[in-house]
Amino acid sequence: MSLSSNATKVRIESKSPSVLVGDKMGMEQPIYTPRLLRVYDVLILQLVAGGIFRCSRRRLIRHYRENIQKRHLDCGVGTGFFIEQTADAAGLETLCLLDLNRNSLDEAARRLAAFDPVVCQHNLLAPLPTDLGTFSRSE
């Protein structure tokens, strides 16, 4: 994967991801602490998604499987659970994780280290860095 020199890119030792730091435009979401992320999959994916929104984890995995691309941008990464469940089926070649919260990015990057993700800490309400390239369903 090539990124232009317009972004600040740092390659950290071995299994650590590439890091791009974008326009944060404010505070990170302080609720997503490492402690919360340890129970995130159960709390959010089972209790909130399944119990409150009536959307089963199986249905969410199916949605990801139907939409993941070889060159995939995941925005709002949580813990990386859904990518982990579906990436092999997609023949994933390039994975970019984008989130404002550093803790979520670190957890997802750790979980998905086998896919050598590019990690971009960025506010999704700001224009995306052009350095990331393009991501399309038509690929």
C-alpha positions in Angstrom: 0.0 0.0 0.0 1.4 3.4 -0.9 0.5 6.6 0.8 1.6 10.0 -0.4 3.9 12.2 1.6 1.1 14.6 2.5 0.2 12.5 5.6 2.3 12.0 8.7 3.0 8.2 8.6 4.9 6.4 11.2 5.9 2.8 10.9 6.2 1.3 14.4 8.2 -1.8 15.2 7.1 -5.2 13.7 3.5 -6.1 14.4 2.5 -2.5 15.2 0.3 -0.8 12.6 1.1 2.2 10.5 -0.3 5.4 12.1 -1.8 8.4 10.4 -2.9 11.3 12.6 -5.6 13.5 11.1 -7.7 16.4 12.1 -9.2 15.5 15.5 -11.4 18.6 15.8 -12.1 18.2 19.5 -11.9 15.6 22.2 -11.8 11.9 21.8 -14.6 9.9 23.2 -13.4 9.3 26.8 -15.9 6.5 27.4 -13.9 4.1 25.2 -11.2 3.2 27.8 -9.1 0.1 27.7 -11.2 -1.2 30.6 -14.5 -0.8 28.7 -13.0 -2.3 25.5 -12.3 -5.5 27.4 -16.1 -6.0 27.8 -17.2 -4.1 24.6 -18.0 -7.2 22.5 -20.4 -8.6 25.1 -21.8 -5.2 26.2 -22.4 -3.7 22.8 -22.7 -6.6 20.4 -24.9 -8.7 22.6 -26.7 -6.5 25.1 -27.1 -3.3 23.0 -27.3 -4.6 19.5 -29.2 -7.7 20.3 -31.2 -6.6 23.2 -32.1 -3.0 22.5 -31.9 -2.8 18.7 -33.0 -6.4 18.1 -30.1 -6.9 15.6 -28.3 -10.1 16.2 -24.6 -10.5 16.1 -25.1 -13.2 13.3 -27.0 -10.6 11.2 -24.3 -8.0 11.7 -21.6 -10.5 10.7 -23.6 -11.4 7.6 -23.9 -7.7 6.8 -20.1 -7.2 7.1 -19.4 -10.4 5.1 -21.6 -9.0 2.3 -19.9 -5.6 2.3 -16.2 -6.2 3.1 -13.9 -5.5 0.2 -10.3 -6.4 -0.6 -9.3 -2.8 0.1 -11.4 -2.0 3.1 -11.9 1.1 5.2 -13.5 0.5 8.6 -14.8 3.6 10.3 -15.6 3.5 14.0 -13.7 0.3 14.6 -14.8 -0.7 18.1 -12.6 -3.7 18.9 -12.2 -5.0 15.3 -14.6 -7.9 16.0 -16.5 -7.8 12.7 -13.4 -7.5 10.5 -11.8 -10.4 12.4 -14.9 -12.5 11.7 -15.1 -11.7 8.0 -11.7 -10.6 6.6 -10.5 -14.1 5.5 -13.6 -14.6 3.4 -13.1 -11.3 1.6 -9.5 -12.0 0.6 -8.6 -8.8 2.4 -5.5 -7.1 0.9 -5.5 -3.7 2.5 -7.2 -2.7 5.7 -7.5 0.8 7.0 -8.9 1.4 10.5 -10.2 4.9 11.1 -11.5 6.2 14.4 -11.2 9.3 16.6 -10.5 7.2 19.7 -6.9 6.0 20.2 -7.9 3.2 22.6 -10.3 1.7 20.0 -7.7 2.0 17.3 -5.1 0.3 19.5 -7.4 -2.6 20.4 -8.6 -3.2 16.9 -5.0 -2.9 15.5 -3.8 -5.5 18.1 -6.7 -7.8 17.3 -6.2 -7.4 13.5 -2.4 -7.4 13.5 -2.3 -10.3 11.0 -3.8 -8.0 8.4 -1.1 -5.3 8.9 -3.7 -2.5 9.2 -3.0 1.1 8.5 -4.4 3.0 11.5 -5.8 6.5 11.0 -6.8 8.5 14.0 -9.2 11.0 12.5 -12.5 12.8 13.0 -15.0 11.3 10.5 -16.8 14.6 10.5 -13.8 16.2 8.8 -12.8 15.5 5.2 -10.9 12.2 4.9 -7.1 12.4 4.3 -6.5 11.9 0.6 -3.4 9.9 1.5 -5.6 6.9 2.3 -6.5 6.5 -1.4 -9.9 5.3 -2.4 -12.3 2.7 -1.1 -15.2 1.5 -3.2 -17.8 -1.2 -3.2 -17.2 -1.8 -6.9 -13.7 -3.1 -6.4 
